[in-house]
């Protein structure tokens, strides 16, 4: 019989590890010890790249047979902000009135602990026997640049012949209550920086200068005033948001030599990064003039069509809490954008109202119900 893991105590132990990206703070060692006690083979790996911090990652697997059901997540957390604004120690894992406080409680150390607790009960009830494998892919780079984390672990796995058949990512997906929402896809994200060049000069002699600001204003209007699309069956309309306009000109009598602006586009499955970039260029070129565009694509849009994986999660939710979970693609990006290239992936985790905020927290009732849902997914997946 396998030992049953107390999810609350594991969550508290993980929260007490100050793993602000890219530091690990002992969190993955803490997790690996618990997983090894359940029979998992753990692989600790550190990846590096020029210009980015080294990142610790963990891949743990129980069993060698197929199918391999993977739970993916991250132990890194965002900074606490002003510690004096918290009513609890951000890394103290305090329990107050049935609520667990601490950085990472919702995003997403609580979900990791709930899944490990669910695995331990699943194994205990089956005397450790099931047809297939269970694995965990845990990174320390999800809240950071996401360069030395999940994407490199997946390549490492591929080189070793490690295959994932289905993956559940434990990101906090529920807006207000547990069981409200499953993510079956994510929008893509493209950020851009425009520099429009002119000729500096005196405002009293505009004929001797070339003011870049009017051109930049027309470019921004061409981008922001044009709807990109009307959305699709599973995605809301793509949207572009202007994020900054900078000239850096303190003088009122000087026409600046250059003007800059930045934007971000969240795009749906009607587009790829390449096609959305072409859309941007077309609008900038319609204004014309001397300009430079830099872009960074942080994720393509993707959709895991409703099917077996989302059905299993919905059924497990229905057995544990009231209501029916909606299938959604809203929100920001997650490491699911890397995993979707290898297997079917869906996301379900805690309520996200306090993630990244002061007094981040999760109720013990939600933590227990989340573990029950994860156990239900495992029972359904390995039902034979």
N, C-alpha and C positions, 0 to 999 in steps of 0.2 A: 504494500500500500504506500502511496506517495504522501508526503507531508503536505498539509493544506496551508497555503500562504495567507497570512492576514494582510489583505490589500491595504487597509488603513495604515498599519504599521510600516509596510513597505513604502507607501506614499510619503509618510512622514520622514522616513529615512532618506528618501530621494530628495525631498524638499530641503532637508538640512545640508545637502551638498550644494555649495554656492557655485553652480555651474553656469555662470553668465558667459555667453558665447565670447570667445572660443574655449574658455576654461571648462574643464570637466568636473573639478571639485570632488572627485571620488565617486561620482554618481554611477558611472558605468561599471566600476569595480563592485560597488554595492549591488547593482542589478545582476552582474555576472555570478556573484556568489550564490544568490538565491536561485538563479536558473540552473547552475551546476548542481545544486542540491536536489533539483527535480530531474536530473539526468541529461540536461542539455549540454551539448558540446559548444563551448564558447570560443569565438575568435575575436581577439582584440586587435585593432589595427589603427595606425595613425597615418594619415595622408597629409601631404604638403604640396604647396605650389608657390612659385615665385610671387611675392607681393601679397600673399595671404597667410594667415596664421595656421599653424599645424592644428589638426583636428583629430580627436579620438572617436572611434566608431566601434560598434559591437554587432557581430552577427552570431546568433545562437540558434542551434537546430537540435530538435529532439526527433530521432528516427532518421532513416535513410531512404525509405520508400516514398513513392508518389501516391497521392498528390501531396504537395507541400503547401500548407496554408501558412501565410506569413502575416505577422502583425508588424507594422512599421510605425516608427515614431522618433521622437528626439528627446534627449535629456538636457539639452541646452535651453536656457531661458533668457529673456530680455533683462536689461538692468532694472533695478528696483525704483529708480527715480529718487525722489526725496524720501529717505528713510523715516524722517520725522513726520511725514504725512500718513504713514501707516499706523494703524491701531494695534498691530501685532508685529513681531519680529519677522521680516520677510523670509528669513531662513530658519525660523524657529519651529515651524510646523505646529503651531498652537491649535488646539481644538477648543472651540467656544460655542456653546449652545447648539451642538450638533453640526458645526461647520468647521472644516479644516482650512486654515489660513496659511498662505505662503506663496512665494513666487514659484510658478510651475504647477500649482494645485489644479488649475483648469487646463493649462497649456504647457505640457501635457503629462506631467509626472503622475497625476491621478489616474489617467487612462492607462498608462503603462502598468501601474500597480494593479488596477482592476483586471487587466488582461492576464497578468501573471497569476493573480488569485484565481481567475476563471480556469486557467490551464491546470492549476494544481487540483482543483475540485474535479475537473474533467478526468484527469489521470487517476485520482483517488477512486472515483466511482467505477472506473473501468479496470482497476488494478493495473494501470499503466499500459494496457493493451489497446491499440487502435490501428487501423490500416492507413498508413500514410505518415506524414511528418508535420510537425509544427515548428515554425521558426519565428525569430524576432530580428528585425533589422533596425537598429537604433543608432542614430547619428548625434553628433554634437555640433552640427553646423546648419541646422534648419533655420534658426533665427538670424544667422549671419549671411555671408555671401553664397553659401550653398555650393562651394567649389570643391571642398575636400571631404564631403560627407556622402550622402546617399548615392549620388551619381557615381562616385568612385567605388563604393562598396558593391554596387550592382555590376560594375565592370569586373571587379575582383571575383565575384561569384560566377560570372559568365566564363571567365578564364578557367575556373576550376570545374566547370560543368555543373554548377549549382543552379537548379531551376526552381523558380517560384511559379506555382500554378494559379493562385489567387492571393490577393493582398487586401487587408483591411488596415487603413491608416487611422490612428486614434486621435486625430485633430479634433478640437472642440467645434462641433458642427451645429449644435442646437442653439438657436437665438435666445429663447426664453425658458424652455422647459425640456427635460430629458425625453428623448423619443420623438422630437418634433421634426428632425431633418437629417437625411442622409445625403452626402455629396457623391454624385456619380460622375462628376466631371468638373472642370475648372476652365475659366476663361484664360486666354493667353494674355501676356503683358509685354508691351513694348514701351520703353522710355526713349525720349528724344531730346536733343539739345540743338537749338538753331542759333547760328551766329550770322547776322547780316552785317556786311562790311560796307562802310561809306568812306567819306573823306571829311576829316575834322576841319572845322573852320569857325569863324565869327558869326554869331547869329544876325549881325547887321549886314553881312555880306554873303547871303545864302548861295548866290551864284558862283561863289568860289569854293563851295563845299558840296558835299553829298550826304544828306541826312538819312541814316539807315532806319530811323524810327518809323516813319510812315510806311516803308516797305514791310518792316516787321509786323506792324499793326495789321496791314492787309493780309499778310501770311497767316497770322493768328486767327483773323476773321475767317479766312478760307478754310482753316482747319476746324475751328470751333463751331461755326455756323452751319456746317454741312453734316446732316445725320449720316452715320456710316452704314447703318442697316436697320431693319425693323425687328431683329431678333429671330430666333428659330424655335422649334418645338420645345427644346430643353434649355435654351439660353435666352437671357434678356438681350436687348439691343446692345451692340458694342458702343462704348463711350470713350470720348477723349476729354481729358481734363488738363487745362493749363495750370502749371504748378509754380512758375516764377517768370518774371520779366526783369532783366537786369541791364543797366547801362553803366552804372558806376561813375556818374558824372555829377560832381558837386556844384558845378558852375552853371549859372542860368544864361550866360552869354556865349556858351561854347556848344557848337554842334558836335555830337560825339562821333568818334571814328567807327564805332561798332555798337551793336545792340544784340542782346542775347535773350533767349527764352527757353523754357523747358516744358515738356508735356509728358503725359502718360496715357496710353491707350489700353483699355481692357477689352479684348475682342473675342467674339464667339466663334463657333465652328464653321461659320461661312468663310473664315479667313485663315491664312497661315501668317507666320511672321513675315515671310517674303511678300505676300500679297498686300498686307497692311502697310508695309514700308513703301510699296509701289503707290498705294493710295495717298500716302503722305507726300511723296515726291511729286506726284501729279498736281497736287494742290499748291505746293510751294512753287513749282515751275510755272504755274498759271500766273503768279505774281511776277516772277523773274527777278533778275538782278544778281548781284554777287552775294552768295550765301554759302554757308557750310552746314551740313547736317550730320550729327553723330547720333547713333542709336544703340540701344542695348536690349536684346530680347532675353527676358528671364524665364519665359515659358510659353510653349504653344498651347492653344486651346485643345481640349480633348474631352471625349465622352465615352464612358463605359455604358453601352446601351442597357436599359433595364432588362434583367434576366436572373439567372440563378443566384449570383452573389447578392444583388440588392434584395431579391426575394427572401433569401435566408436572413438577412439583417432585419428586414421588415417583420418577418414572422417572429424572430427572437424579441424584437421590441414589443410586438403585440402581446406576447406572453408575459412580459415583465411590467409594462406600464400602460396606462390608458392612452388611446388615440392612435392615429395612423401617421407614420412618418412620411413626409413629403420627400420626393427625389429632386434634388436641387443641384445647380451649378454656380450658385452665387458665391460671393466672397473673394478673397485674395488667392494667391498661389500657395501651394504646399509641395512637399516632396513627392506627392502623387504624380506630379508632372514628369518626373523621371521614371517612376515605377510603371507608368502606363505603357512604356515601350517594351515591357517584359511580360506583363500578364494583366488580367482583369483586376481593376482596383476600385475600391469604394472607401469612403471616409465616414466614420462615426465615432463621436467621443462625447465629452462633457458639454455642459452649457457654457457658452463663451462670453457671457455678459461681463465678466471681470478679468478676462485675459488681458495681459499687458497693462493692467490698471493697478493703482494702489489698492491694498487689501484684496489681492487676488485670492479666490477661495472656491471651494466645492463643498456641497453638503454631504454628510456621511450617507444620507439616504440615497442621494444620486450616485455616490461612489458604489454602494452596494448594488443598486439597480443596474448600473453600467456593467459591473462584473457579471450579473445574472444574464444580461443581454449577450455579452461576449461568450459566456458558457453556452448559451442557447445557439449561437452561431456555430461554435465548435461541434456541438452535438448534432446539429443539422448537417454540417459539412461532412462529418465522418459517420453518418448514419448507415453507410453501406449502400 
